[in-house]
Structures are given as C-alpha cells and as structure tokens.
Amino acid sequence: MTAVNVTTLRQHLPAYLKQVQQGHELSITLHGKTIARLVPEGAALAREAARKRLEAVRGRMIIGDVLGPSGAHWSADGDHL
C-alpha cells in the first residue's frame, strides 16, 4: 500500500487516482498518521462479500486447537516397523 500525505495528494491527484484505478491501495496521511484509505472499487466489493460470508457462518463454526497435542499416544512409525 502506498502512503501519501494530503499536500502531495492534492498536487498529484490524477496520478494517484490512476494508481488506485489500476488496483493499488492508497493510504492518505496527515502529520504522519493515516486518516483515510482509497481502495479500488473491486477490492471494496470483495471485502464486503467476504464480511457477509463470515457473518453468515458466525455462531455455526467450532474453533479448536489444531496444533496442540491431542492426548493420544503417537509412536511415529514404530507401529509399522
């Protein structure tokens, strides 16, 4: 994501809008802090669609630890030698 301050954005607005149109996100800063973001229309629609899909499955999913030990004894390939 490209970051640009407000003054530079004003001076070169057409060039930055072309970047956004080509699919790049633009972070607008004021005194070093991000105050807004410009995102391509397709990216915004894709994010909204993903958010709706997540909201649809909220409460129906079970979250568990897939990396932790299961408690079952594992002997690697010792059982198959």
C-alpha atoms as an extended CHARMM CRD file, in Angstrom:
* protein
*
        81  EXT
         1         1  MET       CA              0.0000000000        0.0000000000        0.0000000000  PROA      1               0.0000000000
         2         2  THR       CA              1.3240000000        3.4030000000       -0.9540000000  PROA      2               0.0000000000
         3         3  ALA       CA              1.2450000000        6.1410000000        1.6850000000  PROA      3               0.0000000000
         4         4  VAL       CA              0.9340000000        9.7740000000        0.6300000000  PROA      4               0.0000000000
         5         5  ASN       CA              0.4240000000       12.9600000000        2.6250000000  PROA      5               0.0000000000
         6         6  VAL       CA             -2.5010000000       15.2710000000        1.9020000000  PROA      6               0.0000000000
         7         7  THR       CA             -0.4000000000       18.0050000000        0.2940000000  PROA      7               0.0000000000
         8         8  THR       CA              1.2720000000       15.6340000000       -2.1480000000  PROA      8               0.0000000000
         9         9  LEU       CA             -2.0840000000       14.0220000000       -2.9260000000  PROA      9               0.0000000000
        10        10  ARG       CA             -3.5580000000       17.4170000000       -3.8230000000  PROA      10              0.0000000000
        11        11  GLN       CA             -0.6260000000       18.2170000000       -6.0990000000  PROA      11              0.0000000000
        12        12  HSD       CA             -0.6840000000       14.8850000000       -7.9430000000  PROA      12              0.0000000000
        13        13  LEU       CA             -4.2890000000       13.7280000000       -7.5910000000  PROA      13              0.0000000000
        14        14  PRO       CA             -4.7600000000       12.4050000000      -11.1620000000  PROA      14              0.0000000000
        15        15  ALA       CA             -1.6350000000       10.2220000000      -10.9170000000  PROA      15              0.0000000000
        16        16  TYR       CA             -2.7010000000        8.7450000000       -7.5650000000  PROA      16              0.0000000000
        17        17  LEU       CA             -6.2430000000        8.1270000000       -8.7690000000  PROA      17              0.0000000000
        18        18  LYS       CA             -4.8120000000        6.2550000000      -11.7550000000  PROA      18              0.0000000000
        19        19  GLN       CA             -2.8400000000        4.0360000000       -9.3480000000  PROA      19              0.0000000000
        20        20  VAL       CA             -6.0000000000        3.2540000000       -7.4120000000  PROA      20              0.0000000000
        21        21  GLN       CA             -7.8410000000        2.5410000000      -10.6490000000  PROA      21              0.0000000000
        22        22  GLN       CA             -5.0940000000        0.0490000000      -11.5420000000  PROA      22              0.0000000000
        23        23  GLY       CA             -5.7450000000       -1.8640000000       -8.3180000000  PROA      23              0.0000000000
        24        24  HSD       CA             -3.3630000000       -0.2940000000       -5.7840000000  PROA      24              0.0000000000
        25        25  GLU       CA             -4.4870000000        0.8330000000       -2.3340000000  PROA      25              0.0000000000
        26        26  LEU       CA             -3.5580000000        4.3180000000       -1.1920000000  PROA      26              0.0000000000
        27        27  SER       CA             -3.1430000000        5.4250000000        2.4150000000  PROA      27              0.0000000000
        28        28  ILE       CA             -3.6360000000        9.1600000000        2.9740000000  PROA      28              0.0000000000
        29        29  THR       CA             -1.6840000000       10.6300000000        5.8670000000  PROA      29              0.0000000000
        30        30  LEU       CA             -1.7630000000       13.8700000000        7.8150000000  PROA      30              0.0000000000
        31        31  HSD       CA              1.1910000000       14.6580000000       10.0810000000  PROA      31              0.0000000000
        32        32  GLY       CA              2.3860000000       11.0620000000        9.6970000000  PROA      32              0.0000000000
        33        33  LYS       CA             -0.8980000000        9.4220000000       10.7480000000  PROA      33              0.0000000000
        34        34  THR       CA             -3.2370000000        7.6240000000        8.3810000000  PROA      34              0.0000000000
        35        35  ILE       CA             -6.5400000000        9.4550000000        8.0990000000  PROA      35              0.0000000000
        36        36  ALA       CA             -8.1080000000        7.6400000000        5.1310000000  PROA      36              0.0000000000
        37        37  ARG       CA             -7.5880000000        4.9230000000        2.5570000000  PROA      37              0.0000000000
        38        38  LEU       CA             -8.5450000000        4.7820000000       -1.0980000000  PROA      38              0.0000000000
        39        39  VAL       CA             -9.2010000000        1.2880000000       -2.3930000000  PROA      39              0.0000000000
        40        40  PRO       CA            -10.2500000000        0.1210000000       -5.8540000000  PROA      40              0.0000000000
        41        41  GLU       CA            -13.9760000000       -0.4850000000       -6.2090000000  PROA      41              0.0000000000
        42        42  GLY       CA            -13.4980000000       -4.2170000000       -6.8210000000  PROA      42              0.0000000000
        43        43  ALA       CA            -11.4450000000       -4.6270000000       -3.6420000000  PROA      43              0.0000000000
        44        44  ALA       CA            -14.1070000000       -2.9040000000       -1.5720000000  PROA      44              0.0000000000
        45        45  LEU       CA            -16.8140000000       -5.1440000000       -3.0180000000  PROA      45              0.0000000000
        46        46  ALA       CA            -14.7330000000       -8.2680000000       -2.4170000000  PROA      46              0.0000000000
        47        47  ARG       CA            -14.1410000000       -7.2810000000        1.2190000000  PROA      47              0.0000000000
        48        48  GLU       CA            -17.8300000000       -6.6460000000        1.7650000000  PROA      48              0.0000000000
        49        49  ALA       CA            -18.7240000000      -10.0220000000        0.2240000000  PROA      49              0.0000000000
        50        50  ALA       CA            -16.1880000000      -11.7870000000        2.4640000000  PROA      50              0.0000000000
        51        51  ARG       CA            -17.5520000000       -9.9660000000        5.5200000000  PROA      51              0.0000000000
        52        52  LYS       CA            -21.0900000000      -11.1000000000        4.6570000000  PROA      52              0.0000000000
        53        53  ARG       CA            -19.9280000000      -14.7240000000        4.2720000000  PROA      53              0.0000000000
        54        54  LEU       CA            -18.2490000000      -14.5870000000        7.6840000000  PROA      54              0.0000000000
        55        55  GLU       CA            -21.3490000000      -13.1010000000        9.2820000000  PROA      55              0.0000000000
        56        56  ALA       CA            -23.4560000000      -15.8880000000        7.7380000000  PROA      56              0.0000000000
        57        57  VAL       CA            -21.3980000000      -18.6340000000        9.4370000000  PROA      57              0.0000000000
        58        58  ARG       CA            -20.9420000000      -16.7940000000       12.7470000000  PROA      58              0.0000000000
        59        59  GLY       CA            -22.1720000000      -18.9940000000       15.5820000000  PROA      59              0.0000000000
        60        60  ARG       CA            -22.1720000000      -22.1630000000       13.4580000000  PROA      60              0.0000000000
        61        61  MET       CA            -18.4330000000      -22.7660000000       13.4420000000  PROA      61              0.0000000000
        62        62  ILE       CA            -16.3790000000      -24.5380000000       16.0810000000  PROA      62              0.0000000000
        63        63  ILE       CA            -12.9280000000      -23.1580000000       16.7090000000  PROA      63              0.0000000000
        64        64  GLY       CA            -10.3740000000      -25.5350000000       18.1390000000  PROA      64              0.0000000000
        65        65  ASP       CA             -6.6840000000      -26.0530000000       18.6230000000  PROA      65              0.0000000000
        66        66  VAL       CA             -5.3810000000      -27.9210000000       15.5860000000  PROA      66              0.0000000000
        67        67  LEU       CA             -1.7210000000      -27.6250000000       16.5340000000  PROA      67              0.0000000000
        68        68  GLY       CA             -1.7610000000      -28.6710000000       20.1670000000  PROA      68              0.0000000000
        69        69  PRO       CA             -1.3650000000      -32.2430000000       21.4060000000  PROA      69              0.0000000000
        70        70  SER       CA             -4.4880000000      -34.3620000000       21.1570000000  PROA      70              0.0000000000
        71        71  GLY       CA             -3.7180000000      -36.5490000000       24.1530000000  PROA      71              0.0000000000
        72        72  ALA       CA             -3.4320000000      -39.6910000000       22.0250000000  PROA      72              0.0000000000
        73        73  HSD       CA             -0.1470000000      -41.6100000000       22.1200000000  PROA      73              0.0000000000
        74        74  TRP       CA              1.7920000000      -41.3920000000       18.8640000000  PROA      74              0.0000000000
        75        75  SER       CA              4.6320000000      -43.7570000000       18.1930000000  PROA      75              0.0000000000
        76        76  ALA       CA              5.5990000000      -42.3970000000       14.7750000000  PROA      76              0.0000000000
        77        77  ASP       CA              6.4220000000      -45.3340000000       12.5240000000  PROA      77              0.0000000000
        78        78  GLY       CA              7.1450000000      -47.6950000000       15.4210000000  PROA      78              0.0000000000
        79        79  ASP       CA              3.7970000000      -49.4250000000       14.8670000000  PROA      79              0.0000000000
        80        80  HSD       CA              4.6170000000      -50.1730000000       11.2310000000  PROA      80              0.0000000000
        81        81  LEU       CA              8.1850000000      -51.4930000000       11.5110000000  PROA      81              0.0000000000
